[in-house]
């Protein structure tokens, strides 16, 4: 009688553990990003998430064998959402820096870029030193590394706006002399507004993008780093670049500037 009970209990424990493991594997991976930064994070004509970061999140989900859910959040709300457990990861073109690392952990970097300037066409600015002069107006997007960098500027007037498009419009309308942002975006905006703006693409601060992870979640961080390594070795990042950024790759090559991936 006791042996049968023991066998039954053993069977029950195995069944429960299997169920817990299956449930854990089936738990969706909730990834936060701001879908307002094409071609990395955006929506298609049907309102569905799309772009480089969405593809990257999907590939990570396949690696982890977990369904991916995208949460569209304001950029400055991503870290608070990660800290409170609303999301599991941030994949949103986020630069890993010391200030953010005090609040969250980061994966190994997956992309290199730098801060540069979108300048008004008629402006004489040729460098960040030129931009930091009295009577200059510099636009930055709230919560970005450009916003953080602007604290180093001692002379120019800094205008902080909550949307990238608003910052670009300031330069287009000559209300601002320049906009501090990343190389890829500055190139895109200069091409879209070639009559009113010009790009200064040589970076005055180099940066790396990484995946944001909740502080202390070392197991997930290790899995994410393994994914980044294997994805790079299998030419996954190269494929993303060819799919989404072919014109930009060609432009960077012409200018002699290293490409981001």
N, C-alpha and C positions, 0 to 999 in steps of 0.2 A: 504493500500500500504506500509506504513512504517512498519507495523507489519510483513508483508511478507519479507521485506528486512532484518528486524532484525532476523527473523527465519533463513533466508538463510545465513546471516553472522555468526550466531551462529553455524550452521551446518558446514560452511566452516572452522571455527576455530577448531572445534572438529576434522574434517577430517585432517587438517594440523598437529595438535598436535599428532594425532594417527600415522600419517605418519612419523613424526620426531621421535617418540618413537620407532616405528618399525625399522627405519633406524639405530637408536642408538644401539638397541638390536642386529641388524644384523652386526654392524661394527666389523670386525675381531679383535681379540686380538693378537697383534703382540708381540711375546716373543723372546727375544734375548738370545742366548747361543752359546758357542764355542763347536762345535761338534767334540771334539778331546780329550774327557776325559771319556773313557769307565769305568764302564758300566752306568755312569750317563748321559753323553752327547756324542753321537756318530752317525754314519750312518750304515745302514744295507748293505747287498751286492748289493742292488739296488740303493744305494746312498740316501736313505730316512732317515730322522731323527728318532732315536730310543734311548731307554735308560730310566733310572729312571726319569730324569728331563723332558723328553718328555712325559712320562706317567703322571707325576705330572701336567704338563701344560695342557694336555688333560682333566684331571679331573677338573682342575680349570675352563677350558672353559665350561664344562658341567654345573658346578655350576653357572657360570655367564650367561649361555645360549648364549655364543658367540663362533663363530668358531675361532680356534687357528691357527695362522701362525707362523712358526718357522723361525727366521732369524739367519743364521750361521755367526757369527762375531768373529774376534779375541778377546781374553779375555780383552785385554787392550783397546779395542774399544767399549766395552759394555756400560760403564758409559757415555762416550760422546754421544753415539747413543740414550741413554735414555734421556739425558738432551736436545737434539735437537728435540726429538719427533719422531725419526725414528722408535723406538720401544716403547711399552707400559710398559713392564716389563722385568726384568732380572731374569731368572731361570737357573743358570749356576754354581752350586756348589760354590756360592760366599759367602765368610765370611763377616759378618756384623761387621765392626770395626769403630772406631771413625773417622779415616781419610776419609773413603768412605762416612760416614754419613754426612760429611760436604758438599758433592756434591749431594747425593741422599738420599731418605728415604728408610727404610727397613720395611718389614713385621715382625711379630713375628717370632722367629727362628723355623725351622722345623727339623734341624739335628744338632747333637753335634759331634765334632771331635777334633783333635788336631794336632799340628805340631810334627813331629818326624823325624827320620833319616833313609835313606837307605845308608848303609855303605859298603865300599869295603870289601870283604871277609877277606882279610889278614890284614886289618887295626885293630889297637888296640883300636879304639874309642869305648867307652861304654856310653858316655853321650854327651850332647851339650857342656859341659865344656871341655871335652876332644877334641871336634872338634875345639874349638876356641883356637888353639895353633899355634905358628909360624911354618911355613913350611906345614901347612894343607891347602888343597884346598877344598872349599865348593861350590857346584853347587846349583843355585836357578833359578826358572823360573820367567821371567820378569813379574811384575805386580801382583804377588801372595803375600799372607801373609808371605810365606817363604822368599820372596825377602825383604819385609818390616822388618821382624825379623832380617835378616842378617845385618841390619844397627847397631844392638846392638853388633855384634861380633867385637872385637878390634884387634885380632891377626891373624886370618885365612885370606887367600886370597879368595875373593868371585868372582865366575865366574857366570855372569848373562847371561842366554840363553833364547831364545824366545819360545822353545818347550820343553815339558816335556820329550819326547823321547830323546832329545839331552842331557838333564841333566842326565838321567839314563845311557846313553851310556858313559858319562864321568866317572861314577863310575864303570861300567862294564869293561871299558878299563883301569881302575886304573889311569886315568888322574886327577880324583877328589877323595878325601877321603870319601866324603859323599854328599848326596843330601837332602835338607830340603824340606819336603812335607807333605801331610796329611796321616793319618794312613792307610786308605783304599788303597790308591795308593801305598804306600810303601810296604804293605803286598803283593799286586799283583805283583809288580816289583821284589820283593825278590823271589817269587815263580817262576816267569818266568826266573829269572837269578840266580838260587840257587847256581851255581858253582862259581860265581864271586861276589855275594853280600849277605848281611844279613840285616834283619830289626831290628831296635831298636824302638819298637812300643809304649813304654810308652811316652805319650806326655809331652813335656816341655812347651807347651803353648796350652791351651784349647780354642776352637773356636766354633762358631755357624754359620751355614749357614742360609740365609734368602733370601727372594725374594726382588729384587731391584725395587723401585717405584720412579717415578719422584717426585722431591721435591714439596711439597704442594698439591699433589693429594690425599687428605685425604679420599675422597669418595671411590676411588679404594683401598686404603690401608685398609680401614675398611672392604670392601668386601673380600679382600684377607685374612685378619686375621680371618674372620668368616669361610671361606673355610678351612683354616689350622686347626682350632679348630674342625670343624665337620668331616673333613677327618681323623684326628687323633682318634676322638671318635668312628668312624666307622671302625677302624683298617685298614685304607687305607695305612698308612705308613708301618704297619706290613706286609701287603700284598706285597707292593713293595719290602721290604727286603727279603721276602721269594721267590719272583719271580726272583730277580736279584742278590741277595747277600747271598744265602744259605751257600756256602763254607766259605765265609768270616765270617758269623755269627758263624759258628762252630769253626773257627780258633780263633776268639776273645774269645769265651767261654773257649776254652782250655787254653788260655793265661791269663784268668782272667781279661780281659779288657772289660769295658762296650761297648756294641754295639752302633752304631751311631743313630739309630732310637729309 
